[in-house]
Amino acid sequence: MMNKNTVLAWATFIMIFVGVGLIAMGAFKYDDVAGWGFAAVGIGFFAIAWVFNALKGRV
C-alpha cells in the first residue's frame, strides 16, 4: 500500500523525469526563445521536486 512518503517519492521521481525532458526539449529541439522557456520551466520542475523530497517524513 502507498503511504504519504511513497506518494511524495513517486511525485519527486516523476517531476525530475519531466524536468529533464523539458530541459532536453529546450536544449535540442528549439533553437529560439522558446528553448529558454522550456529550460526555465524544467528548472522549476526541479525546484518543486526538491520541495517534495524535503517534505518526505514531515507530512
RORO-747236 format. One line per field, with one value per residue: residue number from 1; residue in three letters; chain; z negated, x negated, y negated of N, C-alpha, C, CB in turn. Coordinates in pm, 1 decimal, decimal comma. Each point is the difference from the previous one (the first is absolute). Last residue first. Glycine has a CB too. Example, Ala and Ser with C-alpha at 12.3 -4.5 7.8 and 13.67 -1.06 7.14 Angstrom:
BEGIN
resi <- [2_1]
resn <- [SER_ALA]
chain <- [A_A]
n_up <- [-708,0_-207,5]
n_east <- [-1285,0_89,4]
n_north <- [225,0_509,2]
ca_up <- [-6,0_0,0]
ca_east <- [-82,0_89,0]
ca_north <- [-119,0_-119,0]
c_up <- [-73,0_0,0]
c_east <- [77,0_-90,0]
c_north <- [-109,0_-120,0]
cb_up <- [214,5_-124,6]
cb_east <- [-118,4_189,2]
cb_north <- [62,8_117,3]
END
This chain:
BEGIN
resi <- [59_58_57_56_55_54_53_52_51_50_49_48_47_46_45_44_43_42_41_40_39_38_37_36_35_34_33_32_31_30_29_28_27_26_25_24_23_22_21_20_19_18_17_16_15_14_13_12_11_10_9_8_7_6_5_4_3_2_1]
resn <- [VAL_ARG_GLY_LYS_LEU_ALA_ASN_PHE_VAL_TRP_ALA_ILE_ALA_PHE_PHE_GLY_ILE_GLY_VAL_ALA_ALA_PHE_GLY_TRP_GLY_ALA_VAL_ASP_ASP_TYR_LYS_PHE_ALA_GLY_MET_ALA_ILE_LEU_GLY_VAL_GLY_VAL_PHE_ILE_MET_ILE_PHE_THR_ALA_TRP_ALA_LEU_VAL_THR_ASN_LYS_ASN_MET_MET]
chain <- [A_A_A_A_A_A_A_A_A_A_A_A_A_A_A_A_A_A_A_A_A_A_A_A_A_A_A_A_A_A_A_A_A_A_A_A_A_A_A_A_A_A_A_A_A_A_A_A_A_A_A_A_A_A_A_A_A_A_A]
n_up <- [-649,0_-205,9_214,0_427,1_12,7_168,1_364,0_52,8_-53,1_300,1_277,4_-44,3_101,9_344,2_156,1_-31,5_239,5_303,7_-13,6_80,5_331,7_180,6_-45,3_172,9_343,5_75,1_90,6_326,9_-35,8_-271,8_9,3_-237,8_-325,8_1,7_87,5_-318,1_-300,2_103,6_-35,8_-391,2_-153,9_142,1_-229,4_-363,3_6,4_47,3_-352,3_-261,1_105,1_-95,3_-402,6_-81,4_86,2_-262,9_-333,7_29,6_206,3_413,4_-213,3]
n_east <- [-526,4_-438,6_-55,5_103,1_29,4_-462,6_166,3_384,3_-326,1_-302,5_390,5_104,3_-484,6_6,9_432,6_-223,8_-373,8_360,2_204,7_-464,4_-71,0_456,0_-101,6_-454,9_214,4_341,4_-361,9_-248,1_-181,7_312,9_-265,5_-443,1_104,4_496,7_54,1_-375,1_206,3_439,8_-219,2_-255,8_429,4_246,5_-369,2_-25,9_501,1_-8,8_-360,7_231,3_435,1_-222,2_-200,0_425,2_225,4_-353,6_35,6_498,0_25,6_197,5_10,9]
n_north <- [-1519,4_92,2_439,3_-264,9_-490,8_22,9_294,8_-312,1_-374,4_254,0_104,7_-483,3_-78,2_361,7_-186,2_-443,0_205,8_170,8_-446,0_-168,4_365,6_-93,9_-489,7_75,9_288,6_-340,4_-317,3_445,2_450,4_361,5_446,3_-56,0_-369,1_-43,4_484,8_84,8_-336,2_217,6_450,9_-149,4_-209,2_402,7_261,6_-333,6_-10,5_498,6_20,4_-358,3_211,7_436,9_-223,8_-243,8_438,7_226,4_-367,7_31,3_572,8_319,6_536,6]
ca_up <- [21,6_-80,3_-141,6_-38,1_-79,3_-134,9_-67,6_-28,6_-110,4_-118,7_-39,9_-64,0_-128,9_-94,6_-39,1_-97,5_-126,3_-47,8_-60,4_-125,6_-98,8_-39,3_-80,7_-132,9_-67,7_-62,2_-136,3_-19,3_5,3_33,4_99,7_126,8_47,6_16,2_111,5_124,6_25,5_43,0_133,9_92,1_5,4_87,3_135,4_52,3_26,7_121,7_115,9_22,2_56,2_141,0_71,9_22,1_99,3_130,2_44,0_44,2_-103,0_11,1_0,0]
ca_east <- [144,5_50,9_-20,3_10,0_120,0_-19,5_-96,8_66,2_92,8_-83,0_-38,8_117,2_20,1_-101,7_41,1_108,9_-66,9_-63,9_107,2_37,6_-104,7_8,5_120,5_-28,1_-91,0_82,2_33,0_32,1_-120,6_29,7_106,5_-22,7_-138,2_-51,5_72,1_-50,3_-130,8_19,1_58,4_-107,7_-93,5_60,0_6,1_-136,9_-33,6_70,1_-58,2_-134,1_19,5_39,5_-116,2_-93,3_60,7_-13,3_-139,3_-29,6_22,2_-78,0_84,0]
ca_north <- [-19,1_-111,4_23,2_141,0_25,9_-52,7_86,1_127,7_-24,1_-16,5_135,3_59,4_-67,3_48,5_135,4_-14,1_-32,3_122,5_80,2_-65,3_26,4_141,0_18,1_-55,0_92,2_104,3_-40,8_-141,0_-81,6_-138,7_-12,8_69,6_0,3_-136,0_-62,6_59,4_-59,9_-138,9_-3,5_35,1_-112,4_-102,0_54,0_-3,3_-140,3_-43,3_67,8_-54,7_-134,1_15,5_52,3_-110,5_-89,9_66,1_-10,8_-136,7_-100,1_-123,1_-118,5]
c_up <- [-71,1_11,8_-89,3_-147,7_-42,9_-89,4_-144,1_-75,0_-37,3_-123,3_-125,6_-45,4_-74,7_-137,8_-97,2_-47,3_-110,1_-131,1_-53,1_-71,6_-135,3_-107,8_-47,5_-92,5_-139,0_-73,7_-71,1_-146,9_-26,3_-8,3_45,4_106,4_141,6_59,7_25,2_121,3_128,8_29,4_51,6_143,8_94,9_12,5_97,4_144,3_53,5_34,2_130,1_124,0_28,7_66,6_148,4_74,9_29,0_110,4_135,6_50,9_52,8_-113,3_0,0]
c_east <- [76,3_150,4_54,0_-33,9_13,3_121,3_-22,4_-94,1_72,7_87,3_-86,8_-30,2_119,2_20,2_-100,6_51,8_103,2_-72,8_-55,6_109,8_35,3_-103,4_15,6_120,0_-35,6_-86,5_84,2_35,1_27,3_-126,7_19,2_106,3_-12,9_-139,1_-50,9_71,5_-59,2_-132,6_18,5_51,0_-115,2_-92,8_56,0_-1,8_-143,3_-35,8_64,4_-63,7_-134,8_19,8_31,7_-124,6_-92,8_58,6_-22,0_-143,0_-42,4_36,1_-88,6]
c_north <- [108,9_-18,1_-109,6_14,8_145,3_29,3_-46,5_93,4_128,8_-23,1_-4,4_142,0_59,8_-62,3_60,0_135,0_-21,4_-21,3_131,7_78,2_-62,6_31,9_143,3_16,4_-47,1_101,9_105,8_-25,2_-147,5_-83,8_-143,9_-23,6_54,6_-2,4_-140,4_-58,0_55,6_-69,0_-141,7_-2,5_26,0_-119,9_-103,5_48,8_-12,5_-143,2_-47,7_60,9_-65,4_-135,8_17,5_46,7_-116,5_-87,6_65,3_-13,1_-137,1_-95,0_-125,0]
cb_up <- [222,0_28,5_62,8_234,6_120,8_95,1_221,1_205,4_74,7_142,0_240,2_140,9_95,6_189,8_221,3_107,3_125,6_234,6_155,6_97,8_185,1_230,4_126,3_102,9_219,8_179,6_72,5_239,4_160,3_-85,2_-101,2_-131,9_-235,0_-192,1_-53,0_-123,9_-247,1_-136,0_-51,3_-178,1_-232,7_-66,7_-94,4_-231,6_-181,8_-51,0_-143,8_-246,4_-125,1_-55,6_-209,3_-208,4_-78,0_-111,9_-238,4_-164,9_-182,4_249,9_-122,3]
cb_east <- [-41,3_-218,9_-197,2_-60,1_108,4_-147,4_-111,1_142,2_28,8_-185,9_11,7_150,4_-98,1_-162,0_115,3_62,6_-192,1_-23,5_168,1_-63,4_-170,8_82,8_107,0_-158,4_-90,1_172,2_-9,9_82,1_-93,6_235,2_111,2_-116,0_-73,6_138,0_201,3_-54,6_-36,3_208,5_114,3_-109,0_61,5_230,5_29,6_-92,6_160,0_187,9_-48,5_-25,5_217,9_109,6_-77,0_84,7_229,8_11,2_-70,6_166,3_-35,2_-12,5_184,2]
cb_north <- [-109,3_-109,2_126,9_73,4_-185,2_-180,5_48,1_-26,8_-238,6_-93,8_75,5_-142,9_-211,1_30,8_30,6_-215,4_-104,3_73,9_-104,8_-222,2_8,7_60,0_-184,6_-164,6_65,2_-31,0_-239,4_-17,8_163,2_27,0_197,3_168,6_26,6_-68,7_137,1_210,4_-30,2_-9,1_213,2_141,6_-55,9_75,4_231,0_37,5_-72,2_156,7_199,6_-36,3_-22,7_218,9_116,5_-110,1_64,6_225,5_-2,3_-85,5_173,0_27,4_125,3]
END
